[in-house]
Amino acid sequence: MKYVVVLGDGMADWPLEELQGGTPLSCAKTPVMDALAAVSEIGTVPTIPEGMAPGSDTANLSVMGYNPKKYYTGRSPLEALSIGVDMKDSDVVYRCNIVTLTEEDAPYEEQKILDHSSDEISTEDADILLKAVAKELANDTYRFYTGTSYRHCMIWDKGEVLDLTPPHDVLTRRIGEYLPSDPVLRQMQERSYEILKNHPINLDRKAKGLNPANSFWFWGAGTKPILTSFEEIYHKKGVMISAVDLLKGIAVGAEMDRIIVEGANGGLHTNYEGKARAAVKALTEDGYDFAYIHVEAPDEMGHQGSIEKKIQSIEYLDGRLIRLVKEGLDASGEDYRMLILPDHPTPIQVRTHVAEPVPYLLYDSTNLQEHTWHYNEQEAAQSGIKVAHGWDMMTYLFSK
């Protein structure tokens, strides 16, 4: 038996008036998922432990079978693992987004966050901007590391874990009350804005109608993580397929292999087909028992508040990835189970994560059922099937 998880990050949503009470998932054209649902189990599962923030970090740890109450030490340390940062036990790691602020004729604290991703800036351009700021600000205490797109890391030697607000939680708001209380971190954010707002890359971006990547934003602090080996817990040889440093970092901590797919970028136009082919090859040719395919696009479109693009991302996931995974595994003759779910909802109305249970679909090629339901939030809830905790999902997948 082979096992695959397809994780549509932030895919779940709330009913929308613009969709006559439907959600992007229920209104998207998803013939593959709906056909699977008709022969599969669907239900709901809470992925976020009570009292914890609904981040992709806690949620994906949960789905992968790691209780965040036990294993979570912060988001940024997991991302730092992915990009090869050698962390000391005394290091504190912060996510360093490069965001878009308004450029009003006003003090820094009066600016607003327009875009947490700077129009999904390329890694190449972001690396140049990060290094332009780091050239002035980096020292033995504060070190900066390039990640992917707008997502980067800052290491604070013998630092303090401060509870800072994610930029996607304060979109369109003035930033003053959300700035770090630590004077050095605040000064670094302010200085980054002064350096970046007139950087040639940003002048060129504005001329092209793109959002400038004009300020650092620190958040997601944590310390060096320690995860138990996935194979040791579940006795399955696993592989991670994701463009996002967070997921690749979880894989490093869990001692899972990673496959880097060319053209996979964490955005709407990622390489869906390449991810699907990589998963099928890993499971049918390369000796892996388990593949975790993570797609960031629905979450990004939720943060952008775009109904049209979120629907499009779900349709791409269905037709360009899930279809190919199913066809490839069917052709191989392998028995397999496929689990499809989001990590958390990212409702268009609030443009950030919420901690509500998510819908899941569990397909077993050896145990086809007969149902009339489709895969979406409402029908998954109406099925009446509930898994108690997100971190039970791997045990559920492997033993169902």
N, C-alpha and C positions, 0 to 999 in steps of 0.2 A: 504494500500500500504506500502510495506517495501522498504528500500533503502540501497544500499551497494556501496561503492567505493573500487575498487581494484587499489592500487597505486604501480606501478612497478617503484621504484625509479631509475631515470637516464636511463630508458629503451630506450628512443629515441636516435638516433645516426645520423651520416652523412654517405653518400655513401662511400664504401670502395673498392679500387681496388682488394683487396684480395677476395672480394665477388662479383666481376664482376659488381660493381656499386650498389650492394644491401647494405642493412643495416642489423645488427643483427636481428632486429625485422622483416624485410621482408624476411630474409632467414631462420629464425627459423621455425620449424615445429609446427604450432599453430592451429590445427584443431578446437579447441573450440572457440578461438577468431575469427577465420575466419568465422565459422558458425554463430556466433553472429553478426558479421559485416554484413552478408548477409541479416539480418532481422532488422538491427539497423541503427541509425544515426551515421555517423562518420564525424569528422571535426577537426579543429585546434583551439587552445586557447593559448594566451600568459599568462604565469603564473608569470612572473617577471615584476614588475613595472619599467618603464623607469628610468635609473639612479641608480638602486639598483643592488647589486651583486647577481648572480644567484646561491644562496645557497639552500640547501634542507629546510632550515629554512624559508626563504621568500617564496619559492615555495609551501611548504605544508601549510603554513598559508593561502596563496592565494587560493589554491584548497579547503581548508576548509571554505572559505567564509570570511576570515579576510584580509582586504586590508593592506598589509605590510606597506604602507606609514603611516597608522594610528596606527597599533598595534605592529610593530616590534621594539624591544629594544635591540636586539642582540641574537645570537644563544645560547650561553652558559647559560644564565638565564633560558631558556626554559628547557634545559637539567638538570639544577640544581633543577628545580621544580620536575622533574621526580624522582630524587634520594633522595628527601626529605630534601634538604638543606633549612634551615630557613634563608632567605635573609632579610637584612635590606635595607632600601631605599638608604643608603649610600654605599652599597656594589657594587663592580664591579666584575663580574664573567667572567672567561676566560675558554675556552676549554683547557684542558691539554692532548694532544695526547701523547702516548708513541710510538715513531717512530723508524725506523731503519736508522741510519747513517752509512756511511762508517767508517771504523776504520783505516784510513790511518795514517802514521807517520807524522802528520802535526797538526797545531793548530786547535782548534774546528771550527773556522770560515771557514776553508778550506775543511771541510768534506762535503759530499753530502747526500741528502735524497734519500734512496733507496726504502723505503716502508713506506707509511703513516700509515699502519695498523699493522706493525710487523707480517706479515703472519697471520693476524686475530687472534692475541694472545687471549688465553682464559682469561675470567674475573678473574679466580682464580689466574693465574700466574701474571696478570697485577696488581692485588691488592697487592700481595707481593712486587712487584717492586715499586709501588707507595708509599707504606708505608716505604720502605727502604730509599727512598729519602726524604719523608715527615718527617721522624724521625730527620733528620738533618736540613731541611729547614723550616718546619712549625713553626709558632709562632702566636702571637695575631693578626698580620697584614695579614699574608698569611696562608690560610687553604686549605687543599687538601681533595677531596672526590672521592671515587671510583665510576666509572660509569659502562659501559659495554664494554668488550673487550679492545680496545685501547683508548676508549673515556672516559675521566675523567674531573673533574672540579677543578679549583683553585679560591678561593674567596680572593679578595684583599680589605681589609677594608679601606674605604674612598679612594679608588683607582682612577685610571684614565683609561678612555676608549681609548685604543690605537688601531689603525688600523693595524693589523698584518696579514701576508699572511698565508692562509691555507697551510698545508704541502703538500696536494695533488696537489697544484698549482705549486710546485717547485721540483717535482720529478726529480731526476738525476742531479740537479743543485747544485753548491756550495752554502752554506747557508749564507755566510757572509753578503750579502746585504739585507737579509730577517730577520735578527735577531732583537729582540726588541731594540728600542732606549733607553728604560728605563734601567739603569745599573743594578738594582736589578733583573728584569726579565731575562736579559741576563745572569747575573751571575748564577741565578738558573738553567737555561737551561744548561750552561756549567758544573756546578757542578753535575747535574743529569747524564750527560754523563760520568763523572769520576767515579761516584758511580755505574752506571749500566753496563758499558761495560764489567766488569769482575765479575759481579754478578753470583753466581752459576746457577741461572735459565738460564741466557744468555749463559754461557759456555755450558750448557746442550743442549740448542736450537741449537747452532752452531754445536755441535757434531752430532746432528740429521739432519743437513742440513736446519734448519729453520733460518729465519732472527732474529737476536737478537733485543730485545726491549730496545734500549740503550740510548735514550735521551727523555726528555720532549720537547714538542713544544707547546708554548702558542699562541692562536688565538681566534677569535670569541667573543670578549669582548662585554659586555652589562650590563644593569641594570635591576632591578626587573621588570618583565612584568606585564601588567594588560590587560587581555582579558575579553570581555563580554561573559557571559554564552552562549554556543551553543544552548541550549534548549530555552533560553530566546529569542534569535534571530530567530530561525527557527522552534520552537515549535515541535521539534523532540527529543526523548530520544536517545542519541547516545552513542556508545562504540568504543574505540580505541583498535586495535589489532596490536601490533608492538613490535619488539625486541629492538628498538632504543630509547635511552633516549630522544632524541629531540622530537619524535612524542608522546611519553608518557608524556613529559612535556607540550606540546601543549594541550594534553587532560586534564591535571591537571588544566592548566590555563583556559580552556574552560568549566571546570566543567563537563567533560565527564567521564564516567567510563572507566576503563582499564581492559583488560583481558591479563594475563600473561600466555603464552603458553609454556609448558615445551619443551625444545629443540629448541625454537626460538632464534637464536643467531645473526641475521643480516648478515650471511654469505651465501655462495652458497648452503651449505647443511643445511639450516634452516628447521624447521618443517612446511612445506607448508600444509600438510594435517591437522595438528593440528590447524593451523590458520583458515583453511576453516571450519572445524567442529565447532570451537568456534564461528565463525560468524553466521553459520546457527542456532546453538543452541540459541545464543543471540537474533536472529530475530524471531525465531519460537517458542521458549519455555520461554524465560526470559523477554519478554515484551519490548524489544528495537525496535525502529523504524528505526534506522540507524546504520550501522557498517562501519568503516573505516579500511580497511586491508592494512597495509603498508608492502612492501617487499623490503628490502635494497639490495638484491643480485645483480641486474643488474648494480646498481651504483658502487658497489664495484668492479665488474668485469671490468667496464669501467675505473675506476681509475687504475686498474692493467694492463690495455692495452691488455686484453686477449679477442680476438674475439671469440674463441672457448667457453670459459667459459661464456661470456655474452650471446651468443646464448643458451647455456645450461640453464642459469638462466631463460631466457624467456620461454623456453620450459617447465621447471619445473613449472613456474608460471601458464602456460596455462593448463598443464595436471594434475598437482598435487594440484592446488588451485582453479582456476576459474572453472574447470570442476566440482569439488566437491561442490562448492558454488551453481552453477546452478542446479546440480542434487538435492541437498538438498532442495533448495527453490522450485523447481518444484514439488518435492514429497510432500512438505508441503501443496500445494494448495494455498499458499500466492501469491497475486499479488505483483510484485516487479519491481524496476528499478535498473539496475547495470551500474555504470560508471567505465570504465577502462581507465587509462591514466598514463603517467609518470608525475613527478613533473617538470622535466627539462631534456634536453638531457645531457648525459655524453659521448661525442664522444670519441671513441677509439683513434683517431688521436691526440687528445690533452690531454686525460686522466684527464679532469676536466670538470666542469659544464659550459654550455653556456646558454644564455638567449633567445634562439629562441622559437617560439611557439611549442607546443607539440600536437601530435595526440590524440584525445579522441574517445571513443566508448560509446554510450549511448543506452543500451538495455532496452526495456519496454515490459514486458511479456504480457501486455494488448493491445499492439499496434505494431504488427509485420509488418515490411516493406518488400519490395522486391528489392534487389540490387544484383549486381554481384561483388561488391568490397570486398577487404580483408582489415584487419586492419594493416596498416603500415603508415610510415610518408608520402610517396609519394601519396598514394591513399586517405589518409585523407585530404591532401592539395588539391588534384584534385576534391574532393567532392564540394568544393566551400563554405562549411558551416564554419563559423567562429563565435566563441563567443568572445565578445569584451575584457573581462578581466577574469583572473583566479578566482578572488574573486566573479565573477558572477556564478560560476559553481554550488554552492549549491542551489541558487535560481533557476537556470536552471534545476537542477536535480529534485527538489521538485515540480516545477510548470509546467514542460514541458508537 
